[in-house]
Amino acid sequence: MANTVYNFSAGPSMLPKEALSAAGADILDYKGSGQSVMEMSHRSKVFIDIFEETKQSIIDLLKIPDTHETLFLQGGATTQFAAVPLNLIGGTGVADYAVTGNFSGLAYKEAQKYGKINLAGTSENTKFTYIPKQNALTLDPGAGYFHYCANNTIYGSEWKYIPDTGKVPLVADMSSNMLTREVDVSRYAVIYAGAQKNMAPAGVTLVIVRKDLAGKALPYTPAMLDYATLIKGDSMHNTPPCWSIYLMGLVAKWVKDNGGIAGMEQLKRERSELLYDFLDNSDLFSNPVNPKDRSYMNIPFVTGDPETDKKFVKEAEAKGLVNLAGHRKVGGMRASMYNAMPVEGAKALVEFMKDFEREYYAAPVVAVDVGDDDVTAEL
Ligand SMILES: Cc1ncc(COP(=O)(O)O)c(C=O)c1O
Protein backbone atom coordinates (compact mmCIF):
# COMPACT_ATOMS: atom_id res chain seq x y z
CA MET A 1 0.00 0.00 0.00
CA ALA A 2 1.25 3.49 -0.86
CA ASN A 3 2.33 5.85 1.95
CA THR A 4 -0.37 8.42 1.33
CA VAL A 5 -3.86 7.00 1.08
CA TYR A 6 -6.78 8.95 -0.36
CA ASN A 7 -10.09 7.34 0.49
CA PHE A 8 -12.82 7.88 -2.11
CA SER A 9 -15.48 5.91 -0.21
CA ALA A 10 -19.09 7.06 -0.58
CA GLY A 11 -19.62 6.69 3.14
CA PRO A 12 -18.45 6.24 5.80
CA SER A 13 -15.70 8.39 4.39
CA MET A 14 -12.67 10.54 5.11
CA LEU A 15 -12.83 12.78 8.15
CA PRO A 16 -10.51 15.76 8.66
CA LYS A 17 -7.17 14.64 10.15
CA GLU A 18 -7.36 17.54 12.64
CA ALA A 19 -10.67 16.25 14.01
CA LEU A 20 -9.36 12.69 14.28
CA SER A 21 -6.15 13.83 16.02
CA ALA A 22 -8.12 15.91 18.51
CA ALA A 23 -10.34 12.89 19.24
CA GLY A 24 -7.21 10.74 19.56
CA ALA A 25 -5.64 13.13 22.07
CA ASP A 26 -8.84 13.11 24.16
CA ILE A 27 -9.58 9.43 23.86
CA LEU A 28 -8.60 8.30 27.37
CA ASP A 29 -9.15 11.51 29.27
CA TYR A 30 -11.42 14.18 27.85
CA LYS A 31 -9.98 17.51 29.00
CA GLY A 32 -9.02 16.36 32.49
CA SER A 33 -12.40 14.77 33.21
CA GLY A 34 -10.73 11.42 33.71
CA GLN A 35 -13.22 9.87 31.27
CA SER A 36 -13.38 9.11 27.61
CA VAL A 37 -16.32 10.72 25.78
CA MET A 38 -17.36 7.11 25.10
CA GLU A 39 -17.76 6.51 28.83
CA MET A 40 -19.61 9.66 29.92
CA SER A 41 -23.18 9.87 31.06
CA HIS A 42 -25.12 11.74 28.42
CA ARG A 43 -26.75 13.68 31.28
CA SER A 44 -23.44 14.79 32.80
CA LYS A 45 -22.43 18.44 32.57
CA VAL A 46 -19.25 17.56 30.74
CA PHE A 47 -21.20 15.82 27.96
CA ILE A 48 -24.02 18.37 27.88
CA ASP A 49 -21.35 21.02 27.21
CA ILE A 50 -20.04 18.94 24.27
CA PHE A 51 -23.59 18.49 22.98
CA GLU A 52 -24.43 22.19 23.24
CA GLU A 53 -21.21 23.16 21.50
CA THR A 54 -21.82 20.77 18.60
CA LYS A 55 -25.40 21.95 18.26
CA GLN A 56 -24.43 25.62 18.29
CA SER A 57 -21.67 25.03 15.72
CA ILE A 58 -24.12 23.36 13.34
CA ILE A 59 -26.68 26.14 13.89
CA ASP A 60 -23.99 28.73 13.17
CA LEU A 61 -22.60 27.01 10.08
CA LEU A 62 -26.02 26.49 8.50
CA LYS A 63 -27.54 29.69 9.93
CA ILE A 64 -30.46 27.64 11.22
CA PRO A 65 -33.25 30.05 12.24
CA ASP A 66 -35.12 29.87 15.57
CA THR A 67 -38.15 28.54 13.74
CA HIS A 68 -36.29 25.24 13.31
CA GLU A 69 -35.02 22.65 15.79
CA THR A 70 -31.71 20.84 15.30
CA LEU A 71 -31.78 17.17 16.27
CA PHE A 72 -29.09 14.50 16.53
CA LEU A 73 -30.79 11.17 16.05
CA GLN A 74 -30.05 7.51 15.42
CA GLY A 75 -31.26 5.14 12.74
CA GLY A 76 -29.57 6.83 9.79
CA ALA A 77 -31.23 8.68 6.95
CA THR A 78 -33.14 5.48 6.22
CA THR A 79 -35.14 5.90 9.43
CA GLN A 80 -36.15 9.36 8.25
CA PHE A 81 -37.69 7.75 5.14
CA ALA A 82 -40.40 6.58 7.60
CA ALA A 83 -40.25 9.43 10.14
CA VAL A 84 -41.01 12.07 7.49
CA PRO A 85 -44.37 10.62 6.35
CA LEU A 86 -45.29 9.56 9.89
CA ASN A 87 -44.88 13.16 11.06
CA LEU A 88 -45.99 15.16 8.05
CA ILE A 89 -48.61 13.25 6.09
CA GLY A 90 -51.35 13.30 8.74
CA GLY A 91 -53.06 16.47 7.61
CA THR A 92 -53.68 15.51 3.99
CA GLY A 93 -52.77 11.83 3.59
CA VAL A 94 -50.92 12.81 0.39
CA ALA A 95 -47.28 13.60 -0.44
CA ASP A 96 -45.24 14.35 -3.59
CA TYR A 97 -41.90 12.61 -4.17
CA ALA A 98 -39.25 13.19 -6.80
CA VAL A 99 -37.26 10.05 -7.59
CA THR A 100 -33.84 10.88 -9.00
CA GLY A 101 -31.79 7.95 -7.76
CA ASN A 102 -31.53 5.07 -5.37
CA PHE A 103 -32.24 6.69 -2.02
CA SER A 104 -35.10 8.90 -3.17
CA GLY A 105 -36.57 5.71 -4.65
CA LEU A 106 -36.29 3.99 -1.28
CA ALA A 107 -37.84 6.98 0.49
CA TYR A 108 -40.70 6.96 -2.06
CA LYS A 109 -41.31 3.28 -1.45
CA GLU A 110 -41.25 3.58 2.34
CA ALA A 111 -43.67 6.52 2.33
CA GLN A 112 -46.25 4.46 0.45
CA LYS A 113 -47.00 2.62 3.70
CA TYR A 114 -48.47 5.79 5.15
CA GLY A 115 -50.55 7.53 2.51
CA LYS A 116 -51.07 8.34 -1.14
CA ILE A 117 -47.68 9.10 -2.62
CA ASN A 118 -47.43 10.87 -5.97
CA LEU A 119 -44.45 10.50 -8.24
CA ALA A 120 -43.89 14.21 -8.83
CA GLY A 121 -40.86 13.80 -11.08
CA THR A 122 -38.25 11.22 -12.02
CA SER A 123 -35.22 10.67 -14.20
CA GLU A 124 -35.53 6.91 -14.21
CA ASN A 125 -36.00 6.90 -18.00
CA THR A 126 -32.26 7.58 -18.46
CA LYS A 127 -31.07 5.63 -15.40
CA PHE A 128 -30.92 8.83 -13.38
CA THR A 129 -28.48 10.87 -15.44
CA TYR A 130 -30.23 14.18 -14.84
CA ILE A 131 -32.37 16.22 -12.44
CA PRO A 132 -35.87 17.12 -13.65
CA LYS A 133 -36.38 20.82 -14.26
CA GLN A 134 -38.92 22.79 -12.25
CA ASN A 135 -41.42 22.78 -15.12
CA ALA A 136 -41.17 18.98 -15.38
CA LEU A 137 -42.41 18.49 -11.81
CA THR A 138 -46.05 17.53 -11.40
CA LEU A 139 -47.01 19.16 -8.12
CA ASP A 140 -50.14 18.52 -6.11
CA PRO A 141 -51.09 21.74 -4.29
CA GLY A 142 -52.96 19.58 -1.77
CA ALA A 143 -49.91 17.49 -0.83
CA GLY A 144 -48.73 17.45 2.78
CA TYR A 145 -45.12 17.87 1.63
CA PHE A 146 -42.72 17.42 -1.29
CA HIS A 147 -39.67 15.19 -0.80
CA TYR A 148 -36.46 15.08 -2.82
CA CYS A 149 -32.89 13.89 -2.37
CA ALA A 150 -30.59 16.88 -2.89
CA ASN A 151 -27.55 14.84 -3.94
CA ASN A 152 -27.72 11.39 -5.48
CA THR A 153 -24.81 9.50 -3.96
CA ILE A 154 -24.86 6.54 -6.33
CA TYR A 155 -25.72 8.15 -9.67
CA GLY A 156 -23.72 11.34 -9.06
CA SER A 157 -26.28 14.05 -9.72
CA GLU A 158 -27.25 17.02 -7.58
CA TRP A 159 -30.18 19.43 -7.47
CA LYS A 160 -28.73 22.85 -8.23
CA TYR A 161 -32.04 24.56 -7.52
CA ILE A 162 -34.53 24.42 -4.66
CA PRO A 163 -37.86 23.21 -6.08
CA ASP A 164 -40.59 25.80 -5.83
CA THR A 165 -43.56 23.99 -4.33
CA GLY A 166 -45.64 27.01 -3.40
CA LYS A 167 -47.22 26.46 0.01
CA VAL A 168 -46.42 22.75 0.09
CA PRO A 169 -43.68 22.14 2.72
CA LEU A 170 -40.31 21.02 1.36
CA VAL A 171 -38.36 18.05 2.69
CA ALA A 172 -34.83 17.19 1.58
CA ASP A 173 -32.45 14.32 2.15
CA MET A 174 -29.06 16.04 2.20
CA SER A 175 -27.05 13.04 3.40
CA SER A 176 -24.35 13.43 0.80
CA ASN A 177 -24.10 17.20 0.41
CA MET A 178 -24.73 18.54 3.89
CA LEU A 179 -22.17 21.20 4.91
CA THR A 180 -21.00 21.53 1.31
CA ARG A 181 -23.24 24.43 0.31
CA GLU A 182 -25.15 27.35 1.75
CA VAL A 183 -28.74 26.29 2.47
CA ASP A 184 -31.67 28.60 3.07
CA VAL A 185 -33.03 26.49 5.91
CA SER A 186 -36.09 28.72 6.25
CA ARG A 187 -37.40 27.27 2.98
CA TYR A 188 -37.55 23.75 4.35
CA ALA A 189 -39.94 21.87 6.60
CA VAL A 190 -37.43 19.10 7.26
CA ILE A 191 -33.83 18.53 6.22
CA TYR A 192 -32.09 15.33 7.19
CA ALA A 193 -28.66 13.84 6.64
CA GLY A 194 -26.81 10.76 7.81
CA ALA A 195 -23.52 12.11 9.16
CA GLN A 196 -21.11 9.54 7.79
CA LYS A 197 -20.10 11.44 4.65
CA ASN A 198 -19.37 15.05 5.49
CA MET A 199 -19.88 15.35 9.21
CA ALA A 200 -18.96 12.52 11.53
CA PRO A 201 -18.58 8.76 11.87
CA ALA A 202 -21.73 6.71 11.27
CA GLY A 203 -24.27 6.63 14.08
CA VAL A 204 -25.80 10.10 14.10
CA THR A 205 -28.32 11.68 11.76
CA LEU A 206 -28.73 15.42 11.66
CA VAL A 207 -32.43 16.31 11.38
CA ILE A 208 -33.60 19.92 11.12
CA VAL A 209 -37.33 20.32 11.69
CA ARG A 210 -39.57 23.35 11.42
CA LYS A 211 -40.98 23.46 14.94
CA ASP A 212 -44.58 24.30 14.01
CA LEU A 213 -44.83 21.09 11.97
CA ALA A 214 -44.08 18.85 14.95
CA GLY A 215 -46.91 17.48 17.08
CA LYS A 216 -49.01 16.23 14.17
CA ALA A 217 -47.65 12.70 13.87
CA LEU A 218 -49.90 9.79 12.95
CA PRO A 219 -51.26 8.22 16.17
CA TYR A 220 -49.25 4.99 15.82
CA THR A 221 -45.92 6.79 15.29
CA PRO A 222 -43.24 5.23 17.52
CA ALA A 223 -42.07 7.70 20.18
CA MET A 224 -38.53 7.49 18.80
CA LEU A 225 -39.74 8.78 15.43
CA ASP A 226 -42.10 11.46 16.67
CA TYR A 227 -40.49 14.86 16.09
CA ALA A 228 -42.48 16.43 18.96
CA THR A 229 -41.08 13.88 21.43
CA LEU A 230 -37.58 14.21 20.07
CA ILE A 231 -37.70 18.01 20.20
CA LYS A 232 -39.08 17.93 23.75
CA GLY A 233 -36.20 15.70 24.83
CA ASP A 234 -33.63 17.88 22.99
CA SER A 235 -32.40 14.75 21.13
CA MET A 236 -32.19 12.89 24.45
CA HIS A 237 -35.50 11.07 24.65
CA ASN A 238 -33.14 8.12 24.84
CA THR A 239 -29.35 7.84 24.96
CA PRO A 240 -27.98 9.81 22.04
CA PRO A 241 -24.98 8.71 19.93
CA CYS A 242 -22.55 10.62 22.16
CA TRP A 243 -19.30 9.76 20.42
CA SER A 244 -20.55 10.63 16.94
CA ILE A 245 -22.02 13.90 18.23
CA TYR A 246 -18.67 14.78 19.80
CA LEU A 247 -16.88 14.03 16.51
CA MET A 248 -19.41 16.12 14.63
CA GLY A 249 -18.46 19.03 16.89
CA LEU A 250 -14.80 18.56 16.01
CA VAL A 251 -15.60 18.37 12.30
CA ALA A 252 -17.77 21.50 12.56
CA LYS A 253 -14.83 23.29 14.19
CA TRP A 254 -12.60 22.18 11.31
CA VAL A 255 -15.15 23.49 8.81
CA LYS A 256 -15.24 26.85 10.63
CA ASP A 257 -11.42 27.01 10.73
CA ASN A 258 -11.34 26.34 6.99
CA GLY A 259 -13.60 29.13 5.81
CA GLY A 260 -16.98 27.77 6.88
CA ILE A 261 -19.45 26.65 4.24
CA ALA A 262 -17.96 29.12 1.74
CA GLY A 263 -14.57 27.45 2.25
CA MET A 264 -16.12 24.03 1.64
CA GLU A 265 -17.81 25.32 -1.52
CA GLN A 266 -14.50 26.47 -2.89
CA LEU A 267 -12.79 23.18 -2.11
CA LYS A 268 -15.55 21.10 -3.69
CA ARG A 269 -15.37 23.17 -6.88
CA GLU A 270 -11.60 22.82 -7.10
CA ARG A 271 -11.67 19.07 -6.55
CA SER A 272 -14.58 18.27 -8.84
CA GLU A 273 -13.45 20.57 -11.66
CA LEU A 274 -10.11 18.76 -11.80
CA LEU A 275 -11.84 15.43 -12.28
CA TYR A 276 -14.68 16.55 -14.56
CA ASP A 277 -12.26 18.47 -16.81
CA PHE A 278 -10.16 15.38 -17.16
CA LEU A 279 -13.17 13.12 -17.79
CA ASP A 280 -14.58 15.43 -20.45
CA ASN A 281 -11.31 15.36 -22.35
CA SER A 282 -10.52 11.70 -21.91
CA ASP A 283 -10.82 9.16 -24.72
CA LEU A 284 -11.05 6.30 -22.25
CA PHE A 285 -13.10 7.50 -19.26
CA SER A 286 -16.51 9.13 -19.26
CA ASN A 287 -19.17 10.36 -16.86
CA PRO A 288 -22.81 9.88 -17.89
CA VAL A 289 -24.44 12.75 -15.97
CA ASN A 290 -25.89 15.85 -17.61
CA PRO A 291 -23.12 18.45 -17.00
CA LYS A 292 -25.46 20.99 -15.36
CA ASP A 293 -26.72 18.39 -12.87
CA ARG A 294 -23.42 16.84 -11.89
CA SER A 295 -22.68 16.25 -8.24
CA TYR A 296 -19.73 17.99 -6.61
CA MET A 297 -19.38 15.09 -4.21
CA ASN A 298 -19.92 11.80 -6.03
CA ILE A 299 -18.45 11.37 -9.48
CA PRO A 300 -19.14 8.08 -11.26
CA PHE A 301 -17.15 7.14 -14.35
CA VAL A 302 -16.55 4.16 -16.63
CA THR A 303 -14.19 3.01 -19.33
CA GLY A 304 -16.96 1.13 -21.10
CA ASP A 305 -15.31 -2.21 -20.47
CA PRO A 306 -15.95 -3.95 -17.10
CA GLU A 307 -12.61 -5.78 -17.18
CA THR A 308 -10.72 -2.53 -17.67
CA ASP A 309 -12.76 -0.97 -14.87
CA LYS A 310 -11.76 -3.77 -12.49
CA LYS A 311 -8.13 -3.44 -13.47
CA PHE A 312 -8.33 0.30 -12.85
CA VAL A 313 -9.79 -0.14 -9.35
CA LYS A 314 -7.12 -2.68 -8.40
CA GLU A 315 -4.21 -0.65 -9.72
CA ALA A 316 -5.54 2.53 -8.14
CA GLU A 317 -5.71 0.80 -4.79
CA ALA A 318 -2.09 -0.23 -5.04
CA LYS A 319 -1.27 3.48 -5.50
CA GLY A 320 -3.19 4.44 -2.35
CA LEU A 321 -6.34 5.59 -4.17
CA VAL A 322 -8.84 3.40 -2.36
CA ASN A 323 -12.56 2.66 -2.52
CA LEU A 324 -13.00 3.72 -6.13
CA ALA A 325 -15.32 0.89 -7.16
CA GLY A 326 -18.73 2.05 -8.32
CA HIS A 327 -21.87 1.02 -6.50
CA ARG A 328 -22.84 -2.59 -7.16
CA LYS A 329 -26.01 -1.38 -8.89
CA VAL A 330 -24.12 0.59 -11.52
CA GLY A 331 -20.60 -0.88 -11.61
CA GLY A 332 -17.70 1.11 -13.04
CA MET A 333 -15.98 3.56 -10.74
CA ARG A 334 -17.03 6.35 -8.45
CA ALA A 335 -14.90 8.96 -6.74
CA SER A 336 -16.62 10.38 -3.68
CA MET A 337 -14.87 13.54 -2.60
CA TYR A 338 -16.45 14.98 0.52
CA ASN A 339 -15.30 17.93 2.58
CA ALA A 340 -12.30 16.19 4.13
CA MET A 341 -10.80 15.14 0.77
CA PRO A 342 -7.83 17.42 0.10
CA VAL A 343 -7.48 18.90 -3.40
CA GLU A 344 -4.25 16.86 -3.59
CA GLY A 345 -6.42 13.72 -3.51
CA ALA A 346 -8.27 14.81 -6.65
CA LYS A 347 -4.94 15.70 -8.29
CA ALA A 348 -3.45 12.33 -7.41
CA LEU A 349 -6.49 10.57 -8.87
CA VAL A 350 -6.36 12.53 -12.12
CA GLU A 351 -2.61 11.91 -12.47
CA PHE A 352 -3.19 8.21 -12.01
CA MET A 353 -6.04 8.23 -14.54
CA LYS A 354 -3.81 9.95 -17.08
CA ASP A 355 -1.10 7.31 -16.61
CA PHE A 356 -3.64 4.52 -16.82
CA GLU A 357 -5.10 5.92 -20.02
CA ARG A 358 -1.66 6.34 -21.60
CA GLU A 359 -0.75 2.76 -20.78
CA TYR A 360 -4.11 1.51 -21.96
CA TYR A 361 -3.64 2.96 -25.43
CA ALA A 362 -0.06 1.71 -25.52
CA ALA A 363 -1.27 -1.84 -24.70
CA PRO A 364 -5.06 -2.10 -24.55
CA VAL A 365 -6.54 -4.55 -22.08
CA VAL A 366 -7.87 -7.60 -23.85
CA ALA A 367 -8.64 -10.01 -21.06
CA VAL A 368 -7.09 -9.50 -17.68
CA ASP A 369 -7.39 -11.94 -14.85
CA VAL A 370 -8.17 -9.79 -11.82
CA GLY A 371 -9.52 -12.71 -9.82
CA ASP A 372 -13.04 -13.24 -8.64
CA ASP A 373 -13.12 -10.46 -6.08
CA ASP A 374 -16.28 -8.47 -6.11
CA VAL A 375 -14.89 -4.96 -6.16
CA THR A 376 -18.20 -3.14 -6.22
CA ALA A 377 -19.10 -0.91 -3.30
CA GLU A 378 -22.10 -1.14 -1.04
CA LEU A 379 -23.01 2.51 -0.65
C1 LIG B 1 -28.49 10.37 -0.13
C2 LIG B 1 -28.58 9.24 0.86
N1 LIG B 1 -29.71 9.06 1.53
C3 LIG B 1 -29.84 8.07 2.43
C4 LIG B 1 -28.82 7.18 2.67
C5 LIG B 1 -29.00 6.10 3.66
O1 LIG B 1 -28.35 6.52 4.81
P1 LIG B 1 -28.19 5.64 6.11
O2 LIG B 1 -27.30 4.51 5.74
O3 LIG B 1 -27.56 6.61 7.07
O4 LIG B 1 -29.53 5.20 6.55
C6 LIG B 1 -27.62 7.35 1.98
C7 LIG B 1 -26.50 6.41 2.23
O5 LIG B 1 -25.50 6.40 1.59
C8 LIG B 1 -27.50 8.39 1.04
O6 LIG B 1 -26.37 8.56 0.35
The ligand as an SDF file (V2000), in Angstrom:
LIG
                    3D

 16 16  0  0  0  0  0  0  0  0999 V2000
  -28.4930   10.3690   -0.1290 C   0  0  0  0  0  0  0  0  0  0  0  0
  -28.5790    9.2380    0.8570 C   0  0  0  0  0  0  0  0  0  0  0  0
  -29.7120    9.0610    1.5300 N   0  0  0  0  0  0  0  0  0  0  0  0
  -29.8440    8.0750    2.4250 C   0  0  0  0  0  0  0  0  0  0  0  0
  -28.8210    7.1830    2.6650 C   0  0  0  0  0  0  0  0  0  0  0  0
  -29.0030    6.1030    3.6640 C   0  0  0  0  0  0  0  0  0  0  0  0
  -28.3510    6.5160    4.8100 O   0  0  0  0  0  0  0  0  0  0  0  0
  -28.1910    5.6370    6.1070 P   0  0  0  0  0  0  0  0  0  0  0  0
  -27.3020    4.5070    5.7440 O   0  0  0  0  0  0  0  0  0  0  0  0
  -27.5610    6.6080    7.0700 O   0  0  0  0  0  0  0  0  0  0  0  0
  -29.5270    5.1970    6.5520 O   0  0  0  0  0  0  0  0  0  0  0  0
  -27.6160    7.3470    1.9810 C   0  0  0  0  0  0  0  0  0  0  0  0
  -26.5030    6.4120    2.2280 C   0  0  0  0  0  0  0  0  0  0  0  0
  -25.5010    6.3970    1.5850 O   0  0  0  0  0  0  0  0  0  0  0  0
  -27.5040    8.3880    1.0440 C   0  0  0  0  0  0  0  0  0  0  0  0
  -26.3750    8.5640    0.3530 O   0  0  0  0  0  0  0  0  0  0  0  0
  1  2  1  0
  2  3  1  0
  2 15  2  0
  3  4  2  0
  4  5  1  0
  5  6  1  0
  5 12  2  0
  6  7  1  0
  7  8  1  0
  8  9  2  0
  8 10  1  0
  8 11  1  0
 12 13  1  0
 12 15  1  0
 13 14  2  0
 15 16  1  0
M  END
$$$$
